[in-house]
Amino acid sequence: KGTATAPELMVAVDNPSYLAFSPDNAYLYAVSEGETIETSALNAFAVEAGGTLSLLSRHATGGAAPCYVKVAGDYVYTANYLGGSVSVFPIAQDGSTKEAVHIEKFEREGDVAHLHGLFDAPGRELYATDLGLDNLYLVDPVTDTDNTYHFNILTTTHLPDGFGPRHLATSVDASRLYVLGELSGEVAVFDTEKQPFELLQLIPSDSVGGGGCADIPLSPDGRFLYASNRLKEDGISTFAVDGEGVLTKIDYTHTGIHPRNFTLSPDGRWLLCANRDSDNIQIFERDLDS
């Protein structure tokens, strides 16, 4: 029906700015996004009957301001914005995590990395976005025979200076990559079947210079792409996706203040937008045809 019950407090945790469920929804992993290493952590919870949560583990991320959580295989990853790093946590049998076994630093002399997200790539590989260095990485998580963990960076794609890659979406067939620039307000479309990745299109999402684009999901059928814009004229851009994966902007919907993240229901019927500064979640009904 597109309605929601009143929210209930499941557990108290400091600044859980990003979270992710395990594939079976039995466990929930949430960062505590602190401004220092001492206040930054990954929390693991068991999801009990009725949705209540019980804390299983809490471990330092080793990098400040973790802002993204990714569950992939036997590991949980955090992207640490101020730490310029990715932390890797093994998942124990009971769903808790062990301490970080690896912290991958992304840095370049004279410049500061700001890792912002980790996303599925073909096979076991992952994409990582670096807002600070304007880079998109394709990484292969590798465990050596001696159980030493490291990242093998397969490709580094540099976006235009000042683009600020934040989140991304992948086409249904994984041949197109849609990277959202938080700072430039643009969506970059890449052909991932070319090596290096070929930039097909740069198209504005934010047309008023807000400098705060945030989230970018694709509709389940792959026909439409959405991107949220903050700081000015807060709202969500709608793009149509053609047969070549190229975008055309077709609509703009105003939202509450600071739409930091939003998501589509699995059937694509509803769009749920979390507005940070309005302290609410708006539920929009999508026209599945248009």
Secondary structure by P-SEA (a helix, b strand, c coil): ccccccccccccccccccccccccccbbbbbcccccccccbbbbbbbcccbbbbbccccccccccccbbbbcccbbbbbbccccbbbbbbbccccccccccbbbbbbcccbbbbbcccccccccbbbbbbccccbbbbcccccccccbbbbbccbbbbcccccccccccccccccbbbbbbccccbbbbbccccccccccccccccccccccccbbbbcccccbbbbbbcccccbbbbbbbccccbbbbccccccccccccccccccccbbbbbbccccbbbbbbbcccc
